[in-house]
Amino acid sequence: MRKIIHCDCDCFYAAVEMRDDPSLVNLPIAIGGKSDRRGVVATCNYKARQFGVRSAMPTGQALKLCPDLVVIPGTMAKYREAALQIRQIFYRYTDKVEPLSLDEAYLDVTDCTECHGSATLIAEEIRQVISREVGVTASAGIAPNKFLAKVASDLNKPDGQFVITPENVEGFVEKLEVKRIFGVGKVTNEKLRRLGIVTCGDLQQRSLVELVDKFGVFGKRLHDLSFGRDEREVNANSRRKSLSVEHTYSDDLQDIDACKGKLAGLLIELRSRLRRIDSDYMVTKQFIKMKFNDFSATTVERQMVAGLPAESFDHLCDQAWERGARPVRLLGIGVRFVDTSEQRATQLELFP
């Protein structure tokens, strides 16, 4: 029995903007293009949604619904940085992570020992860490499979979570509206409604043959999901190119000594995560990333030093600091991988 978490940030782009400019918190805001250039809304906060503003809506239409709407062009680099922080938080708990977009992912925590192995507590802790370290909120769904986890993550938004235990699956799906099934859009939902099918319980009364006849291949999918069946695994099979840990500090690190003082903690976290990496990964390089208070950034790397001693990162830290020589808001360390078939790699020897 799998333990799957679907984690989804709440109005992500807008949340990042409100984090960086607290004066926006009580205003209806949208991230998108200008109305005079046929712009569309990428996302909006919950205040704007109260006026009927939605993602993919033309900005002009959104302004008609909400004349006081604050439209922000958005900064993708800032959103990607926040998304990377969130992704790294996921990897603290499991390497079985399947990203769906910048701000949402599936996590398989079946074998995770954190929080006594409780998927519910793991999800709660992840959400707390995201809020504390990234400054945005996330919602989560916890269930035995991906389908149910994704449905559940939408049921207690914003900043909440919903759990579907194995023993509750049957009762939950029986009452679940079919429009909540991924792939059931307006057209399919209307077709189902005309057939008298509103809930998954209604779907369960129809035979597989009938559903395939009326909906083709998707009919088989509808039949399985109506009973809460979904055997898809969390797909985390893409080969890693690197592994890193980084932290953004609420108070800038003012000098090189302050930066070096943070390396020991980062190295402990990096080694902890490397313990969960497959044995066929090998390390070729180690690197340090430094982002200064003017948002400029630099990365310095070198060939792998066996055992990853703290001194090897001290040297990289000196080089990175010299490139900016100003207060640091983000510091990270990591390693780069190649497959074992590449003979130039150095065997992982991190824990002598």
N, C-alpha and C positions, 0 to 999 in steps of 0.2 A: 504494500500500500504506500503510494507516494505521498509526500507532504510538499505541496506546491504553494508558493506565494506569488501573487501578481501585485507588484508595487507600482503605483501610478501617482505622479506628482499632481497637485491641484493647481489648475490654471498656470502652468509652469512659467512661461515667458512673463506673464503679468506678475506672478509671484516674485520673480527675480527683480523686476522693476520696482515693486513695492518694497522689497528688502533694501534696495539701494537708495530709494527715495521715500522715506516714511510718510512724507506729505501726501503721497498718492493713496495711502491705505484706505481712506474713507471716501474716495472718489471712484466713480465708474471709469475704468480705463480699458483700452483695447490696444493690442499690438497689431499693427498692420500698415498698409499703404494709405496715402492721402486720397481723399474722396475725389479730388479734381484730376487724379491720374488713374482712375478706375481701380483703386486699391481695394483689397479685401482684408477682412479681420482674420488674423492668424489664431489669436486666442483673446480672451477677455477675462476680467475678474468676475467674482460672483455678484458684486454690486451692479455691474453692467448687465449681467444675465437677468437680473430682476426686471429690466426694461425690454427683454426679448432679444438682446444682442447675442449672437452666436458665432462660432467659428465658421469661416468660409463665406460669411455674409459680406456683401459689398459695403465698404466703409460709408458710402453715401446713405445707404439704407439704415445702417447702424446709427448714424447721426440724426436721422429723422426720428428713430425710436427713442433716442436718448441725446437730446441737443447738448447736454453738458458733458458728453463723453470726451475723455481725454485720450487722443490717439497718439500713440508713441511708435516711431518707426522700428524700434527694436535693434538689438545688437547681438548677432548670432555668436560672435566670439565669446561674449559674456555668458550666453546660455550654454554653450559647449563646455566652458570651464566649470560651470555649476553641475552640468550633467556628468562630467568626468569625476568630480568629487563624489557624486551620488553613486556612480558605477563602482568606484573604489570602495565605498562603504558596503555595497552588496558583496564584493569579493572578500571582505573580512569574515563572512559567514559561510560562503560556499563558492566553489569555482563553477558550479552548474548554473550559469546565468545566461539567459537568452534575451538580449535587448530587443525591444520592439520599436522604440523610437528614442529620442534623446532622454525622455523623462519617464519611461516605463519599461518594465522588464519582468520576465518570469524568473523565479528562483526555485530550484529544487533543493530543499533543506532536509530531505529524508535522512541523510547520514550526518547531519550537522549536530554537534554535541553542545553547542552554545545554548544557554537558557534551558539546560536540562533536556535538550532535544525537542522542546515544545515549539512547534511552528507558530503558534499564536503569540508566544512571548518573543520569539525571534522577530516576527513582523512588527510587534510593538516597539521593540528596542531599535530596530532599523529606522522606524519612523521618528523616534526620539532623537537618534543620532543625526539624521538628515536635518531635522529642525534645528538642532544645536549647532552643527558644523557648517551647514549650507545656508540656513536661514529661510528655508521654504518648507511647506508642509506636504505630506504625502499620505495617500490612502492605500489600503491593502486589502486583498482578498486572500483567504487561506482555505484550501480545499484539497481533495485527493487528486484532482487533475486540473489541467490548464483551462479547460472550458469553464468549469465552475469557479476557479480562482479569479478569472477575468470578470465574470459576471458579479462575483461577490465584491470585488474592489470598487464597484460603482454604486454599491448599495448604502454606503454610510459616508459619502463625501459631503463636505471636505474634512480632511484631517481625522479620518476614522478608519475602522476596519471591520470586516464581517467574516465570520468563520462558518464554514459548512463542514461538519464532521462526517465521517463515512456513514455513521448510523442515521444521519439526517438527510442524506442525499435524496432518497426516495420521496420523502415528504416535501423537500424543497423544490425539486424539479416538477413535481406534479402541478404545483401552483404557479410556476414560472411562466411569464408571458413569452410567447414565441418570438416577439419582436426583439427580445433581449439576446437572441441567438445571433452570434456573429455571422454575417452573410445574409441575414434576413433583412432586406431593405424595405422601402415603402411598397414596391411592386409585389415582392414575394409575400410580405405581410398582408397586403390586401387580398391576394389570391388565397392565402390560408384562411383569412377571415370569411371570404365568400364560401369556403368549404366548411365553415363552422368551427374552425380551429383557432382558438385564442391562446390557450395555454399548452404547455408540454403534456399535461394530462390529456388534453384533447388529442394531441399527436399520438400518444401512446395507444389510443383506440384504433388507429389506422394501421393497416398492414404494411410491411416493408414493400411488398409488390405494388400496392396502390400508390405509395409515396414516390417510388422510383418511376412509376408510370406517369405521374403528374409533374415531378420535379427533376427527373433524370438522375444523374449521379448525386446531386445535392440531396435527393430524397433519402439516400442511404445515410448521409450525414445527419439529416433531420431526425431520422429514426433513432440513431445511436444517441444523439444529444438529448432527445426527449426523455431518455432513461438515465441521463447523466453519465453516459459512457464516453470516455475520451482517452485513448491509449497513447497519445502523442507524448514523446519525451521532451524535456527541456533541452533545446538544441544549443549546446555549448561546445560544438565540435571544431569550430574554426581554430586553427593553430595560433597560439599566442606569439606575438613578436616581442613583447616586453611585459614586465611586471613592475609596478611602482606603487609607492605610497606617498601621499603629500598632504599637507595641512595648510589651510589659510588661517592666519592668526588675527584675532580681533584687535590686538595691539601690535603694530609693526615691530619687527626685530631691528633694533637700531644700529647694530654693528656686527662685525664678523664674529666676535666672541658669542654674541647672543645666538647667531645662526648655528655655530658649532655646538652650542649647548642643547640644541634641539635634535642633533643628529643621532644621539644614542637611542632616544625614544623611537625615531623613525626606523632605525636599523632593527630594533627589536620587532617592530610590526612587520617590516619587510621579511625578516627571517621566518616569522610565524606563518606568513602567507606562502613563502617558498616551500615550507614543509608539506603543503597541500598540492604542490605542483607534481604532475606525472613525472616518473623517473626518466622518461625518454627526452625530457627537455634538458638542454645544456646551455650554459651561459657563455657569451663571448665578451660582453662589455658591461660596465656599470656606469651610471650617470647620475648627475644631480641637476635639478631644475630649480631656478630661482626667479621669482617674480617680484619686481620692486614696486614701491608705492606709487610710481607714475604709470603702472600697468605694463611697463616694458618687461621683457622676460629673456632669459638666456638658459641654455642647456650646455653642460660640459660633460664629456664622457671620456672613458679610457678603457684599455683592455682589462679584462677581468683579473682581479687579484684574488688568488685562492683564499677561501675563508671569509671574504668580504670584511677585512678588518676595518675598524672605525677610522684608522689613520688614512686609509685610501680615500675615504669620503672627505676627510679633513682637507686633503690636497685639492680635491675637486671644488670644495667649498671656497677655498682661497681664490681659485681661478675665476669662479663664477662671481664672487664679490667684487673682484677687481674690474669686471666688465660694467658694473653699475655703480658701486660705491655709494649706495643710498639705502634707506630703510627698506626692509623686505617684508612683503605681505604674505607670500606663499613660498614654502620650501618643500621640495620633494626629492626622494632618491629612488633609484630603481636599477633594474638589470635588463639586458636585451638577450633574446633567445635565438637559437637556430635549431634545426632538427639534428638528431644524432647522426644522420648520414653525412653531415658536413664535417669532415675530419678536422677542420681548423678550430672546432669548438673546444672549450675547456670543461672538463667534467665538474659538475656541481660538488663543491666541497665546502659546504657552509657551516657544518656543525662538527668540527673535529672533536 
